[in-house]
Amino acid sequence: MTQILQKRPPALNIRAGHLARQLIEKDGLLAQQVDIIPGAAGGPKGIGIQGLDQAIFGDFLARVPQHRTLIGSSIGSWRFASIAAWGAKEGTERLAELYTNLYFHKKMTRQEVGNICREMLVNLIQDKEQQLVQHPDYHLAVISVKAQHIFQSDQALPLLASVAGIVSSNALARKHNRLFMQRVISQPETGKQFKVQDDFVTHYQTLTQDNVTPWLMASASIPGVMAAIRDIPDAPKGSYRDGGLIDYHLDLPFESQGIVLYPHFSDSITPGWFDKMLKKRKANPENQARTLLLSPSQDYLQSLPLGRLPDRKDFTLKGLDQKQRIQMWNQSVAESQRLGDEFLEMVAKQNFPQFMQDL
């Protein structure tokens, strides 16, 4: 009797903007086409796609070394900093190990949380600052926000009032967030500069080996969880916070000449952190015209120990102790090799059009 082998459901979702689709249908997906790689905010979800990062940076892009912009907010900027500092395999493994072995509890102060995260960041990039800022192929652009008015304070009442104001004004229109915060892009002074023209005031700062650590800290400093970052070398005085507040999944007008290759942990792009509660607020299709979005499929997610990627709430999730959490996170990270393997198989077969959906 012939045994019927069941084919495993795809691990990856593939979504493409209309110009990316045209390019790939015409020429396939080629490494030399890729000039921008975005990295979203989202905490430990970022380590849940480790295998995909390793395949993209360690194999696919390495076939054609060239100048590429890596732009990230929060964990996205930390992912790219570790890859630029240590290389694809060691950088992603270092980030996952450090993040997985953190310990937080509900009664921790903002100062305590900040100290733990700073220590992790120091261990992540210490003595590699020059390497990641002056990388010959990767131009690292780090997104944070400069808080305005009462949002600069870490005191409970001004902070709560600011968040309430942001939520209500954002519900009217995303551009009203600019009353409370402005975008900051920190990048090396050499190489093609990443510029943004939209409804937000955007400041540009020079990323150096002396200030890369505080800028990366600022990019991940969640209001109410961590204190704002102040006194950044060579930066204007002020309070700097998590870049995901404005640019959660980076719905930006990318000036790509080829393809924006986006390894993401979601199959959709939510513009700002406060847009998560507004289901109708979607990414601008023109911003993502050249984007090829790669993300875990629902079948893949359901196969993981928690039925999803690692999440920040797991640190204090009822019924999940530290040992169990570490074990489940490690399993999720190990499973992510499937994502990378499937991507490289598709590159070899150049069968992306067979799986691509509209972004």
Solvent accessible surface area in square Angstrom, and as a share of the most:
residue,aa,sasa,rsa
1,M,241,1.07
2,T,121,0.70
3,Q,147,0.66
4,I,156,0.79
5,L,150,0.75
6,Q,174,0.77
7,K,189,0.80
8,R,153,0.56
9,P,65,0.41
10,P,67,0.42
11,A,2,0.02
12,L,9,0.05
13,N,34,0.18
14,I,3,0.01
15,R,56,0.20
16,A,2,0.02
17,G,5,0.05
18,H,87,0.39
19,L,59,0.29
20,A,0,0.00
21,R,58,0.21
22,Q,104,0.46
23,L,47,0.23
24,I,3,0.01
25,E,95,0.42
26,K,161,0.68
27,D,64,0.33
28,G,11,0.10
29,L,1,0.00
30,L,63,0.31
31,A,5,0.04
32,Q,100,0.44
33,Q,24,0.11
34,V,0,0.00
35,D,33,0.17
36,I,12,0.06
37,I,0,0.00
38,P,0,0.00
39,G,0,0.00
40,A,0,0.00
41,A,5,0.04
42,G,14,0.13
43,G,17,0.16
44,P,1,0.00
45,K,57,0.24
46,G,1,0.01
47,I,4,0.02
48,G,0,0.00
49,I,0,0.00
50,Q,13,0.06
51,G,2,0.02
52,L,0,0.00
53,D,2,0.01
54,Q,25,0.11
55,A,7,0.06
56,I,0,0.00
57,F,7,0.03
58,G,43,0.42
59,D,53,0.27
60,F,3,0.01
61,L,1,0.01
62,A,55,0.43
63,R,131,0.48
64,V,48,0.27
65,P,90,0.56
66,Q,52,0.23
67,H,80,0.36
68,R,2,0.01
69,T,10,0.06
70,L,0,0.00
71,I,0,0.00
72,G,0,0.00
73,S,0,0.00
74,S,9,0.06
75,I,8,0.04
76,G,0,0.00
77,S,0,0.00
78,W,10,0.04
79,R,5,0.02
80,F,0,0.00
81,A,0,0.00
82,S,0,0.00
83,I,3,0.02
84,A,1,0.01
85,A,4,0.03
86,W,61,0.22
87,G,32,0.31
88,A,14,0.11
89,K,131,0.55
90,E,88,0.39
91,G,0,0.00
92,T,8,0.05
93,E,71,0.32
94,R,75,0.27
95,L,4,0.02
96,A,7,0.05
97,E,115,0.52
98,L,42,0.21
99,Y,22,0.08
100,T,1,0.01
101,N,85,0.44
102,L,20,0.10
103,Y,118,0.45
104,F,27,0.11
105,H,79,0.35
106,K,166,0.70
107,K,182,0.77
108,M,37,0.17
109,T,77,0.45
110,R,77,0.28
111,Q,116,0.52
112,E,80,0.36
113,V,18,0.10
114,G,12,0.11
115,N,79,0.41
116,I,41,0.21
117,C,19,0.11
118,R,93,0.34
119,E,113,0.51
120,M,8,0.04
121,L,0,0.00
122,V,51,0.29
123,N,62,0.32
124,L,0,0.00
125,I,1,0.00
126,Q,98,0.43
127,D,128,0.66
128,K,61,0.26
129,E,38,0.17
130,Q,97,0.43
131,Q,78,0.35
132,L,0,0.00
133,V,13,0.08
134,Q,113,0.50
135,H,38,0.17
136,P,105,0.66
137,D,35,0.18
138,Y,24,0.09
139,H,5,0.02
140,L,0,0.00
141,A,0,0.00
142,V,0,0.00
143,I,0,0.00
144,S,0,0.00
145,V,0,0.00
146,K,33,0.14
147,A,1,0.01
148,Q,31,0.14
149,H,134,0.60
150,I,88,0.45
151,F,0,0.00
152,Q,73,0.32
153,S,30,0.19
154,D,20,0.11
155,Q,127,0.56
156,A,63,0.49
157,L,144,0.71
158,P,39,0.24
159,L,12,0.06
160,L,121,0.60
161,A,51,0.40
162,S,0,0.00
163,V,48,0.28
164,A,61,0.48
165,G,20,0.19
166,I,0,0.00
167,V,50,0.28
168,S,69,0.44
169,S,15,0.10
170,N,2,0.01
171,A,58,0.45
172,L,145,0.72
173,A,27,0.21
174,R,43,0.16
175,K,80,0.34
176,H,54,0.24
177,N,2,0.01
178,R,99,0.36
179,L,103,0.51
180,F,33,0.14
181,M,0,0.00
182,Q,33,0.15
183,R,0,0.00
184,V,1,0.01
185,I,0,0.00
186,S,0,0.00
187,Q,3,0.01
188,P,7,0.04
189,E,134,0.60
190,T,97,0.56
191,G,45,0.44
192,K,114,0.48
193,Q,62,0.28
194,F,14,0.06
195,K,100,0.42
196,V,10,0.06
197,Q,169,0.75
198,D,65,0.34
199,D,79,0.41
200,F,15,0.06
201,V,74,0.43
202,T,24,0.14
203,H,59,0.26
204,Y,78,0.29
205,Q,33,0.15
206,T,58,0.34
207,L,2,0.01
208,T,43,0.25
209,Q,86,0.38
210,D,109,0.56
211,N,2,0.01
212,V,0,0.00
213,T,25,0.15
214,P,23,0.15
215,W,1,0.00
216,L,0,0.00
217,M,2,0.01
218,A,0,0.00
219,S,0,0.00
220,A,15,0.12
221,S,0,0.00
222,I,40,0.20
223,P,23,0.14
224,G,39,0.37
225,V,47,0.27
226,M,6,0.03
227,A,32,0.25
228,A,8,0.06
229,I,16,0.08
230,R,103,0.38
231,D,106,0.55
232,I,7,0.04
233,P,58,0.37
234,D,126,0.65
235,A,19,0.15
236,P,72,0.45
237,K,163,0.69
238,G,17,0.16
239,S,3,0.02
240,Y,2,0.01
241,R,0,0.00
242,D,10,0.05
243,G,0,0.00
244,G,1,0.01
245,L,8,0.04
246,I,0,0.00
247,D,0,0.00
248,Y,19,0.07
249,H,10,0.05
250,L,0,0.00
251,D,16,0.08
252,L,0,0.00
253,P,44,0.27
254,F,23,0.09
255,E,109,0.49
256,S,9,0.06
257,Q,143,0.64
258,G,8,0.08
259,I,0,0.00
260,V,1,0.00
261,L,0,0.00
262,Y,0,0.00
263,P,0,0.00
264,H,1,0.00
265,F,15,0.06
266,S,32,0.20
267,D,51,0.26
268,S,52,0.33
269,I,8,0.04
270,T,25,0.15
271,P,3,0.02
272,G,1,0.01
273,W,83,0.29
274,F,8,0.03
275,D,3,0.01
276,K,84,0.35
277,M,104,0.47
278,L,49,0.24
279,K,162,0.69
280,K,195,0.83
281,R,53,0.20
282,K,141,0.60
283,A,23,0.17
284,N,69,0.35
285,P,93,0.58
286,E,120,0.54
287,N,27,0.14
288,Q,3,0.01
289,A,6,0.05
290,R,70,0.26
291,T,0,0.00
292,L,0,0.00
293,L,1,0.00
294,L,0,0.00
295,S,1,0.00
296,P,5,0.03
297,S,9,0.06
298,Q,110,0.49
299,D,74,0.38
300,Y,0,0.00
301,L,29,0.14
302,Q,119,0.53
303,S,65,0.42
304,L,8,0.04
305,P,48,0.30
306,L,44,0.22
307,G,33,0.32
308,R,62,0.22
309,L,11,0.05
310,P,0,0.00
311,D,24,0.13
312,R,101,0.37
313,K,109,0.46
314,D,0,0.00
315,F,25,0.10
316,T,52,0.30
317,L,66,0.33
318,K,204,0.86
319,G,74,0.71
320,L,22,0.11
321,D,79,0.41
322,Q,56,0.25
323,K,167,0.71
324,Q,80,0.36
325,R,2,0.01
326,I,39,0.20
327,Q,115,0.51
328,M,53,0.24
329,W,1,0.00
330,N,77,0.40
331,Q,87,0.39
332,S,1,0.01
333,V,15,0.09
334,A,65,0.50
335,E,61,0.27
336,S,0,0.00
337,Q,73,0.33
338,R,44,0.16
339,L,0,0.00
340,G,3,0.03
341,D,92,0.47
342,E,38,0.17
343,F,0,0.00
344,L,42,0.21
345,E,85,0.38
346,M,11,0.05
347,V,9,0.05
348,A,87,0.67
349,K,124,0.53
350,Q,66,0.29
351,N,33,0.17
352,F,0,0.00
353,P,56,0.35
354,Q,135,0.60
355,F,76,0.32
356,M,14,0.06
357,Q,92,0.41
358,D,103,0.53
359,L,62,0.31
